Amino acid sequence: MEDGVITFVWIATVVSAVGCAVFGAVMWNKGGEDSK
């Protein structure tokens, strides 16, 4: 049970980190295009 929870938390952390990185990159690129 604990292994499943740890795996779920680890995957959720990685997914959220990647999602934030991608979202930040997309928003930063859009902001750069608008400023030009």
C-alpha positions as MATLAB code, in Angstrom:
seq = 'MEDGVITFVWIATVVSAVGCAVFGAVMWNKGGEDSK';
ca = [
       0.000    0.000    0.000;
       2.734    2.430    0.965;
       4.710    1.672   -2.192;
       1.660    2.498   -4.312;
       1.123    5.800   -2.495;
       4.798    6.760   -2.794;
       4.770    5.929   -6.504;
       1.582    7.954   -7.033;
       3.000   10.957   -5.161;
       6.308   10.716   -7.061;
       4.544   10.559  -10.435;
       2.211   13.416   -9.486;
       5.209   15.532   -8.439;
       7.064   14.869  -11.701;
       3.958   15.504  -13.824;
       3.163   18.751  -12.001;
       6.784   19.925  -12.293;
       6.882   19.181  -16.032;
       3.464   20.765  -16.512;
       4.541   23.957  -14.736;
       7.768   24.085  -16.773;
       5.899   23.667  -20.069;
       3.203   26.159  -19.059;
       5.823   28.695  -17.973;
       7.788   28.259  -21.219;
       4.649   28.698  -23.343;
       3.536   31.794  -21.429;
       7.085   33.246  -21.556;
       7.275   32.670  -25.327;
       3.849   34.282  -25.842;
       4.901   37.277  -23.725;
       8.118   37.621  -25.752;
       6.191   37.605  -29.025;
       3.722   40.210  -27.760;
       6.522   42.551  -26.607;
       8.235   42.514  -30.022;
];
